[in-house]
Amino acid sequence: MSLPHLTDPAGRYRAMRLIRSFEELALEWVRSGLVVGGTHPYIGQEAVAVGVCAALDPADQLTSTHRGHGHVLAKGADPGRLLAELLGRVGGLNGGRGGSMHAADFSLGILGANGIVGAGAPIAVGSAWAAQRRGEPTVVASFFGDGALNQGVLLEALNLASIWRAPVVFVCENNGYATTLPAAAAVGGSACGRAAAFGIPAETVDGMDVEAVRAAAERAVQRARAGGGPSFLECLTYRFEAHHTMERRFRLAYRTAAEVASWRERDPLATGLPEAAAIDLEVSELLSAAAEFALASAEPDPATATDHLYASGLRPRSGAAL
């Protein structure tokens, strides 16, 4: 059973519109000072998150990145609780303790966004291996950017997934830049070549086309669920906004206006869906209610600042020194 909100083109467009509108609101809140510390906007890459999640079942899982709002929303997280998380409020997905880069919702299989480049991959492999050992048909999607392709932790995860035939779909969101460094200047060989070196089937797909991503993801998920092991998808995409909202203050100039404009012509939301206008209005109303919830959520009590820092209720082994 696939995710019920992503079963048809209208549902997939609605999810992409929600992500786009959410990120635009988040940008406004960063500029106003409501969100402290900034965000990594996902604007432009919506087709990847929605296309991949459209191939997942509710019981499947994912690991995300510092640019993770799109993945979290596509899997079904409540936008009001995610907004509250950005604000550091107790009504947030993680009680306001995770913020923009560490949102998670285990009840939905969202194992967490991650501020460390590539660090979600070994978590995905470990969770997939555990589910496999339990005899569960769980598939785990692991999102990461092109900047993770040279991280040892990703390569180790690919190796273990291959050896264990773990049901993982590795999703490289290649938006062309690792912060400001062009991928072409940083990656020797190719993204798919990384996977091929470990015997993992790999495919490059148009990451601006939600249906193309969905089709490729469905092939990979079906393979994993049938016991065929991991797969690797390189989704060629583009972020329309800055790497991070702080970038505007630094006035970095590493992309030309013409380059950004050419990619905007391929906006994944320009689907031509007849009911798009009605869906846009529906999403606007949903997001207004989400914002109202987030702003009304309570600030955390400073007395709880040290809560959750240490595990509690653990029993030492017999004979262990205390």
Secondary structure, DSSP 8 states (H G I E B T S, - for coil): ---GGGSSHHHHHHHHHHHHHHHHHHHHHHHHTSSSS-----TT-HHHHHHHHTT--TT-EEE--SS-HHHHHHTT--HHHHHHHHHT-TTSTTTTSS-TT---BGGGTB----SSTTTHHHHHHHHHHHHHHTT----EEEEEEGGGTT-HHHHHHHHHHHHHT--EEEEEEE-SEETTEEGGGT-SS-HHHHHHTTT--EEEEETT-HHHHHHHHHHHHHHHHTT---EEEEEE---SS-SSTTHHHHT---S-HHHHHHHHTT-TT----TTHHHHHHHHHHHHHHHHHHHHHS----GGGTTTTSS--S----TT---
